[in-house]
Structure formats: structure tokens, C-alpha cells
Amino acid sequence: MNRLKNKVVLITGAGRGIGRACALAAAKEGADIVISDVEKNIEDVPYDLSSSLQLEKTETDCRNFGASVLKIFADVTKIEEISAMIQEVMDRFGRIDVLINNAGIGAPAGKATHEHTEKEWKVLINVNLSGPWRMIKMVAPIMINQNCGSIINIASTAGLLGYKHFVGYVASKHGVIGLTKSAALDYALNNVRVNAICPGPVFDDEDVDGSMTKVVADSLGIQLGEQEEIDLQSVAMGTVVSPNDVADAAVWLGSDESLRVTGSSITVDAGYSIK
Ligand SMILES: NC(=O)c1ccc[n+]([C@@H]2O[C@H](COP(=O)([O-])OP(=O)(O)OC[C@H]3O[C@@H](n4cnc5c(N)ncnc54)[C@H](O)[C@@H]3O)[C@@H](O)[C@H]2O)c1
């Protein structure tokens, strides 16, 4: 309890899934919360992104834990929307202690490297890699000025390993690991820490409207049950990760319990990447 008290935590992609789980976990730990999401679909992404109702659900759930919540619709591919969001956060809270770069897309995917169009490649890099970079570009000066902050990039085991027929996703998440390490060096003397979390397969938890396993299954043209079985077979612990497992790691990285941790990529993958 209260491990994030007096901290302002900003979470992108908080409409559902891991982002909502992170928002709820931060709210339970006493933080002031900024939740943001994109509100509309993005061209070339072959599935629905979060609706405004989903972000409102996150807002209500956080408020039920007694948190102060600011909800902002912003697209991480648009620097001007990020800039307006950061201004709004500073007007309301005057600081940003923790940035959770969670917004991401899992597709277009499901084909060999050369079969992708340039638009498909670009949208994955633009959201998954350039999105966190844009957020850091706008938030780092504030954290430097505060002489403290924790930036948490939600990467993936796809940032550490190859996945057949997911080249754009894998390349973008490998990029997030590089972004994490270099930014960690840039801000180490400013007491601003930058770390990545690499979740393995996360199950589609209904409590947070999770749907990424379905996106993966649809991309590969298989049934959801088949993908779930593949995921279960691939994890050493015989159980896949929940969004709350990822949120627990984010709370620790955001809290003062991890003050000497920077530049790390922490796997939360039930042993998926051990071998
Ligand atoms: N679910 C998994 O198995 C898994 C595993 C490893 C890593 N991840 C990563 O975790 C993060 C969250 O994924 P999830 O499983 O909760 O998926 P999700 O689709 O449920 O959540 C992603 C959120 O990001 C938002 N978003 C997408 N593009 C955006 C943009 N341009 N601007 C702002 N918001 C945008 C979506 O609307 C959505 O609310 C992603 O970065 C994903 O790559 C997920």
C-alpha cells in the first residue's frame, strides 16, 4: 500500500489490457494517475484500438480506489497531441514522476518479412518505437528539472527474441530495448531511471478487456484456443502471465524500491525466454 504515494504516474494505452492493469495497480498504491489512449482507430492497424468507453472504465475503476485521475485522449504518433497532454498534466499536477510507455500494437503481422508493405512496417515502428521516443522527448526535460523520475517502457520478449511472421513487431520491440539502454545512460546523472519490462505471452484477462492473444491468433489465421495452447506449451512455468503480473513489475520500477535500477530489461514471462 502507498508505494507510489505523492507520485504522478502517466500511462499511455491505458484503455484496456496491460495499461489498465498498470493504472489500477498505481491507483491502489496511492498515486495520482494520468491515463491516456488514442480514442480512434489508426490506418493500417487491422483491429480496433481502445474505445473512449474503455478509457472511461479505467478512469472509473481508478477512482474507485480513491485516486485523483486525469483522462486524456492522445495519439503517441502525434507529437502535438503529446505536447498538449503534457501541458495539461503539468497544469493539473505540476510534475510527472513515472511514465509508463505502454501504448503499442501487435499487428499488422502474420506474413514473412518480404511480404510486408512499407506502410505496414512503418505503422509498427511509428507506434511501438517512435511513440515511446516521442513521450520521452516531452517528459524527460520535466524529470531532469525535478532531478527524479522513472520511465518504464513496456517492451516484450519480442524485444529479446525473434518471432516467425512478426518482423515489424519484433524489430520495434528490439528498438525499445535499445531506446531504454541509451536513454538510461543519457539521464543517469539526472536521477532519471529508464527500464524496460519484457512480458511473455499475456492471457486475455476479461477484467481489463485484454485482447492481444486474439490479435496474435487472428494474425496467424488460427483459433484463439489454438494460440492459447501454443502459449501454454512455450512457458517453462506452465502458466502464462497476467496483466497484473506486468503491473506489479511496473509498480516496483516506479517506486523508490528500485532506486538503483536503470537500463534493465526485466522479463515477466513465466520462463518463456529462458532458452
Ligand atoms: N498482451 C501480450 O501478450 C503482450 C506481451 C508482451 C508485450 N505486450 C505489450 O504490452 C503493451 C500493451 O499491450 P496489451 O496486450 O495490453 O494490448 P492492448 O491492445 O489491449 O492495449 C494497447 C493499448 O494501446 C493503445 N494504443 C495503440 N496505439 C496507440 C497510439 N498510437 N496512441 C495511444 N494509444 C495507443 C490501444 O488503444 C490500447 O488501449 C503493448 O506495448 C504490447 O506490445 C503485450
The ligand as an ORCA input file, in Angstrom:
! r2SCAN-3c Opt
* xyz 0 1
  N      -0.525     -8.963    -24.375
  C       0.648     -9.519    -24.596
  O       0.760    -10.742    -24.748
  C       1.898     -8.665    -24.602
  C       3.132     -9.293    -24.472
  C       4.280     -8.526    -24.495
  C       4.186     -7.154    -24.626
  N       2.979     -6.552    -24.762
  C       2.969     -5.099    -24.898
  O       2.189     -4.545    -23.873
  C       1.600     -3.311    -24.296
  C       0.109     -3.361    -24.039
  O      -0.456     -4.396    -24.816
  P      -1.851     -5.088    -24.482
  O      -1.643     -6.542    -24.588
  O      -2.431     -4.549    -23.254
  O      -2.662     -4.648    -25.787
  P      -3.992     -3.768    -25.965
  O      -4.258     -3.660    -27.409
  O      -5.054     -4.299    -25.095
  O      -3.528     -2.364    -25.350
  C      -2.743     -1.461    -26.062
  C      -3.322     -0.072    -25.863
  O      -2.524      0.866    -26.591
  C      -3.406      1.764    -27.241
  N      -2.751      2.358    -28.392
  C      -2.397      1.769    -29.557
  N      -1.871      2.657    -30.399
  C      -1.867      3.851    -29.754
  C      -1.448      5.157    -30.099
  N      -0.940      5.426    -31.307
  N      -1.574      6.135    -29.178
  C      -2.090      5.881    -27.957
  N      -2.533      4.666    -27.581
  C      -2.427      3.666    -28.470
  C      -4.606      0.905    -27.642
  O      -5.761      1.686    -27.907
  C      -4.749      0.024    -26.405
  O      -5.574      0.606    -25.433
  C       1.977     -3.164    -25.774
  O       3.084     -2.304    -25.901
  C       2.324     -4.582    -26.174
  O       3.214     -4.623    -27.269
  C       1.839     -7.275    -24.747
*
